[in-house]
């Protein structure tokens, strides 16, 4: 499936509160403690929401990416966005935009990532982000609103709750991909879809049993919980089906760079929500696009084979097992 979103021209709007300049090095073999001679890296404006917007645009959706940027790194990020042609709205931040550096070991198929911590944003920046979102929502330009990624140091824990509330007030579906207390806040605000991985889900809820943990987010107010679990595949839980869940098995073991797989899955979920797809279709598409992201050099794109991978994904419905 290639879900064309919102034929009336509305966009998938992404919000990235903690963007980064992504720098990806390909290393023949990473040897800790040794020097390495490498080719120039891939440098790209990144952060989870920007990655989501790139993938959604690649697959045919109209998009708009909103993010705060500042300093010299922010200038580089802004320049790359202009050069790439990704539609964006940037908020001037009071601090230097962070960097994220990935080393992809091509021999052992492992990726090591060094994420700088985002520095504290002034309160007026948070207000300007929400005001920008409100402006888009009031003009009815958004088909789906996506809030993705970590929050910078000392950020208001209520940010994703506020973002969700703004979208719900305008009857726009909202997806949140984050972790920790902000994930719980988004659930309480009634997010249409939450997308943690299984580690983030367990940490946020304090539950090690995946179905029990996902149901906890549904009980708080979320409508759908989409959980990625590595080689075990992806799981979908919904309030509409309280005793069962859906499971998608990945098409096959794929080697490459998994950095942007979760963001590709969120892009698929956003495209499917915007197109009114059912849950099994959403799950199948998200699993395939996440797999297709592994085959690319850097986050924010998926391999052209994503449509073929969709045909290989096995989606089944299962009864929830009791927690032991």
Order of alpha helices (4+ residues) and beta strands (2+ residues): beta-beta-beta-alpha-beta-alpha-beta-beta-beta-alpha-beta-alpha-beta-alpha-beta-alpha-alpha-beta-beta-beta-alpha-alpha-alpha-beta
